[in-house]
Amino acid sequence: MDDKSGRLKKKRGVTRTSVTKICKAIETELTKTDVNVDALEEMLEQLAVESNELKNLDSQIEEFVSDDKLEKEVKEVAEYTQKNYNLEI
């Protein structure tokens, strides 16, 4: 792994953490009896921005992955995306 791909993976890790935190905040808000719709809309907007950034980073990282490791990388990305996809719907 060269320097650029390493930096991209670190940035992706930070972005994934952000997505996870936003998802948990949304889930928490949805469990309240009096949901703050404005806050929920703001969190969903943040989630959309972070999700787009994550997709962009995933695409950039794929360029650095060797053919023999590409399948594993794509599978990991798909699993992470699926975990968060249900919430975005």
Buried (B, 14 or more C-beta within 10 A) or exposed (E): EEEEBEEBBEBBEEBBEBBBBBBEBBEEBEEEEEEEEEEBEEBBEBBEEBBEBBEEBBEBBEEBBEEEEEEEBEEEBEEBBEEBEEBEE
